[in-house]
Amino acid sequence: MNLNLTKSSFRKVSDIEIPSSFYCRMKTGIEEFDNLFGDGILPGCAMTFTGAAGAGKSTALLQLTEALANNGYSVGYASGEESMQQVAYTCKRLNVQNVQIANETDIDSLAAAMDDLDILVVDSFQALTTEHKLNRSELERYAVTTLISAAKRTNCAVVFVMHFTKSGNQLKGSTLVPHSVDVNFMITLDPDGDETQRVLSVYKNRYGRIGDYSAIMTSRGIEVTGKKEVARSQSKGDRKAEIANAILELDPPNITKQAVMQQFNLTSSQAYLALKELQDAGKLKRYGRGENAVFKKTLSNAI
């Protein structure tokens, strides 16, 4: 069997020089943020930051890049979703002043800009464009290859903001991006808290720790409050399953968001997520829109 390998293809790990950048993490100066990345951001790493619309992706990343800029790093925020004026308006509310912003979506232009940056946020990956004639799948691969290669070459960390599909439970596009990067983050509403509470999940990290962290969203931005604890007496999964089963036992006319909130002492966002998960699983069907929507059990789940 020819494996196309020579003796020189393998090297003893003791003979491999580890780049000095592995020991020079970029720190925000905000301990809670730095802990998310494993004591700072590794230069040249690639990351995804995912969340539903309104969860706080842009808010968190603008705060992160501002903290890095205040610590002397050159940061860039490339928005393909909003105009520079819209981004600047959000920055003013968050007291973000030193982040460099641009309306740039061209893949090659962004790769070239990384020569002068320490970190680049691409908001969003789905908005990226190129002058090359490529189909969507080819463009996705070209973007990943070009921008991650540029990150490694320039030691400029890159963050791809990612969107969910309309179903809200999977990323738009293929799994190429999350598989190719070094770190994956996700921000979600905290099902155990009120509408201001978030969960920051690090579910892949080649150079640090993984885990869930609690955060609070205010008008001034997001504040990470520490590692999220799950009650020992009942896990979050068990609690969600218990509520889901109890919802299915309600009489059909009573399955509304308001009824679920009152019956199970849930916030509006918690009730919405519980009903949406049952709807996505095909166990409930929604009739109507907004607050007046009524949910009924599907035939396979009718009692």
Secondary structure, DSSP 4 states (H G I P E B T S, - for coil): ------GGG---GGGSPPPGGGG--B--S-HHHHHHHTSSBPTT-EEEEEE-TTSSHHHHHHHHHHHHHHTT--EEEEESSS-HHHHHHHHHHHT--S-EEE---BHHHHHHHGGG-SEEEEE-GGG-B-SS---HHHHHHHHHHHHHHHHHHHT-EEEEEE-B-TTSSSBSS-SHHHHHSSEEEEEEE-TTS-TTEEEEEEEEETTS--EEEEEEEETTEEEEEEEPP--TTS-HHHHHHHHHHHHHTS-GGG-SHHHHHHHHT--HHHHHHHHHHHHHTTSEEEESSGGG-EEEE-GGG--
